[in-house]
Amino acid sequence: AAKTSPAAKPRKPVPAAPRPATSAARKTGGAVKPASAAKSAVKSTAKTMPAQAASRAPARKSAPVKVAKVLKPTPAATTALSPAAKPPKIKLVRDSFTIPRAEYEALDGIKARLVKLTRPAKKSEVLRAGIAVLTTLNDAALLAALDAVPAIKTGRPKKAK
């Protein structure tokens, strides 16, 4: 008589008695020390194959889950809801430049004055304020302000030895 494979014959699922989760629990009849339970659980799960686990428990079909549809607000609706709409994001540019030490210390002096005036500011804010003031000048005043600033050699300064 030839042996037939278990896959050839469909089996009825047989309800099994509840089994202890770990091999240590099986040996002691369900009583396991807490410290050894964690170690043996790791060992037993490493030994268990997914195919074996699937053959032990019958497959159950779950009922279809209804998912609620979430509507996102449209851009027109968000502007209507919030009176203060966000301004468009400004792209920033990072740049470096050389400045004489005296003018750099003047920048720090302006920052210290602003702190005393209860309006602390960063160096970039002070420079941007200066640019804003320069843009309001007429041509003659702009040329006079530029002539008051001495020209310097561009590039990185040499390192002192």
C-alpha positions in Angstrom: 0.0 0.0 0.0 1.4 3.4 -1.0 1.3 6.2 1.5 -0.8 9.1 0.6 0.3 12.6 1.4 -1.6 14.6 4.0 -2.2 17.3 1.4 -4.1 14.9 -0.8 -6.8 14.2 1.9 -8.7 17.2 3.1 -9.0 17.1 6.9 -11.6 18.5 9.1 -10.4 21.0 11.6 -10.3 19.3 15.0 -10.6 21.6 18.0 -7.4 21.1 20.0 -7.0 21.5 23.8 -5.3 24.8 24.7 -1.6 24.3 24.7 0.9 26.1 26.9 2.7 28.7 24.9 6.3 27.7 25.7 8.1 24.4 25.8 9.1 25.1 29.5 5.4 25.5 30.3 4.6 22.2 28.6 7.2 20.3 30.6 6.0 21.8 34.0 2.3 21.6 33.2 1.8 25.4 32.7 3.7 26.8 35.6 6.7 28.8 34.5 9.0 31.2 36.3 8.6 34.8 34.8 12.3 35.1 33.9 12.5 31.8 32.2 9.2 32.3 30.4 10.6 35.2 28.3 13.7 33.2 27.4 11.8 30.1 26.4 9.2 32.1 24.5 12.0 33.5 22.3 13.4 30.0 21.7 10.1 28.5 20.9 9.1 31.2 18.4 12.4 30.8 16.7 11.8 27.1 16.3 8.2 27.4 15.1 7.8 27.6 11.3 5.1 29.7 9.8 3.8 26.7 7.9 3.4 24.7 11.1 1.7 27.6 12.9 -0.8 27.9 10.0 -1.6 24.2 10.1 -2.4 24.3 13.8 -5.0 27.0 13.7 -7.9 26.9 11.2 -8.0 29.9 8.9 -10.8 32.4 9.7 -12.3 34.8 7.4 -12.9 38.2 8.9 -15.9 40.4 8.1 -15.2 43.2 5.7 -14.4 46.4 7.5 -16.2 49.6 6.5 -13.9 52.5 6.1 -15.2 56.0 6.6 -14.3 58.4 3.9 -12.5 61.5 5.1 -13.0 64.6 3.1 -10.1 67.0 2.8 -11.0 70.7 2.7 -10.4 72.4 -0.7 -8.0 75.3 -0.9 -10.9 77.6 -1.6 -12.6 76.4 1.6 -9.6 76.9 3.7 -9.1 80.5 2.6 -12.7 81.2 3.3 -12.4 79.8 6.8 -9.2 81.6 7.8 -9.2 85.3 7.4 -5.4 85.6 7.7 -4.2 83.4 4.9 -0.5 82.3 4.9 1.8 84.4 2.7 3.7 82.5 0.0 6.9 81.0 1.2 10.0 83.1 0.5 13.0 81.3 -1.0 16.2 82.1 1.0 19.7 82.4 -0.4 22.8 81.7 1.7 25.8 83.9 0.9 29.1 84.8 2.6 31.1 88.0 2.3 34.2 89.7 3.7 33.7 92.7 5.9 36.3 94.9 7.8 36.6 94.2 11.5 35.5 97.8 12.4 32.2 97.4 10.4 31.6 94.0 11.9 32.0 95.4 15.4 29.6 98.2 14.4 27.1 95.5 13.5 27.5 94.1 17.0 27.1 97.6 18.4 23.8 98.1 16.5 22.6 94.7 17.8 23.4 95.8 21.4 21.5 99.1 20.9 18.5 97.1 19.7 18.6 94.9 22.8 18.5 98.0 25.0 15.5 99.2 22.9 13.8 95.8 23.7 14.0 94.8 20.1 16.8 92.2 19.7 17.7 91.3 16.2 20.0 89.0 14.3 22.9 90.2 12.1 21.0 89.3 9.0 18.0 91.3 10.1 20.2 94.4 10.7 21.8 93.9 7.2 18.4 93.6 5.6 17.2 96.7 7.4 20.2 98.5 6.0 19.4 97.3 2.5 15.8 98.5 3.0 17.0 102.0 4.0 19.4 102.1 1.0 16.5 101.3 -1.4 14.6 104.3 -0.2 17.4 106.7 -1.0 17.5 108.7 -4.2 20.3 108.2 -6.7 22.5 111.0 -5.4 22.2 109.9 -1.7 22.8 106.3 -2.7 26.1 107.2 -4.5 27.2 109.4 -1.6 26.6 106.5 0.8 28.5 104.1 -1.4 31.4 106.5 -1.8 31.6 106.7 2.0 32.4 103.0 2.2 36.0 102.1 1.3 36.5 99.4 -1.3 38.1 96.2 0.1 39.8 93.3 -1.6 37.3 90.5 -2.2 37.8 86.9 -1.3 38.8 85.1 1.9 41.4 86.8 4.1 44.8 85.0 4.4 45.2 83.0 7.6 47.6 84.5 10.1 50.7 82.3 10.8 
